[in-house]
Amino acid sequence: MTDKRKSYEEKFEAQLKEWSAEIALFNDKADKARYEAKIEYYKTIESLQGKQDAARTKLQELRTAGDDAWEDLKTGAENVWTEVETAFQSAASRLT
C-alpha cells in the first residue's frame, strides 16, 4: 500500500469519526428539544447516519480494492464524501 493511499484512507476514517461525534451532539440536542423540534432532529439524524453509512461502505471498498481499482474508487469516495459533508453542514446550520 502506498503512503498516499494509506494517508487518504486514514483521513477518511478520521472524518467518519468526526461525523459520528457530530451525530452524537445532534442526538443530545434532540433529546433536550421540544417535541416538535425532536421530530426534525431525529429525521435529520437518520438521514445523516444513512449518508455516513454510505461513506463507510466506500471506505471499506477503498481498503479492499487493488491498486488499479483504487484510483477509480477514490473518485466515487470523494463524491460521497462531498455529499455527506454538505449534508452535515446543512444540518448544522438548521439544528444549531
N, C-alpha and C positions, 0 to 999 in steps of 0.2 A: 504494500500500500504506500502510495506516495505521501510525502509530508503535506502537500496541498490538499489531497483528498482527506486525510486524517484531520487536518485543521478545519476543513469545511464541515465535516461530519460532527466534530466537537462543537463548533459554533452553532450548528443546527440543534444539537442536543441541549446546549445551554439556553437557546431561545425557547425550546419546548418547556424547560423548567421555569423560565421566567413567565411564560404564558400560564402555566399551572398555578404559579403564585398569584397572578392577576385574577384568575378564576376564583381562587380561594378568597381573595379580597372582595370580589363581587358577591360571592356567597355570604360572606359576613355582612355586607351591606344589605343584601336581600333579606337576611334573617331579621334585621333590625327595621326594615322598611314597613310602611303601612301596607295593608292588604292589597290595594290596587297596584301599588308600585312593585310588590313582590312578584306579581304575575309577569310584569315586564322584565324584571331582573331574571327570573328563572327561565323565561323564554330565550332571553339573550344568552344566558349562561349555557343553556342546552345547545344553542347554535354554535357558540364558541367552542364547546367541547367537541362537537362534531367536526368542526374545521381543524381543531388541534389533532384529533384522531387521524384525519386525512394527512396532515403534515407528518405525524409519527409514522404512518404507513409508508410515506415517501422516503423518510429517513431509513426505515428498515430496508426498503428496496435499494437505496443507495449503498447501504452496508453490505448487502449480499450480491451486488452487481459485480460483474467482471470489469476489468479496466476499460474495455472497449465500450461497453454499455453504460458505464458510469457517467460519462460526459453527457450522453443523451438524457439520462435520468436526472442529471443535475439541473437541466433546463426546466423539466417538469416540476422538480422540487422547488426551484426558485419561484415558479408561477404560483404554486400552492402557498409558499412562504409569504409572498406578497399579498395574496388573498386573505390569509389568516391575519397578517399584520394590519391590513386595512380594517378588517372586522374588529380587531381588538381596539384600534384607535377610535373607531366609530362608537363602539360600546363604551369606552372610557369617557368619551365626550357626552354621551347620553346618560350614563349611570353615575357619574361622579358629581 
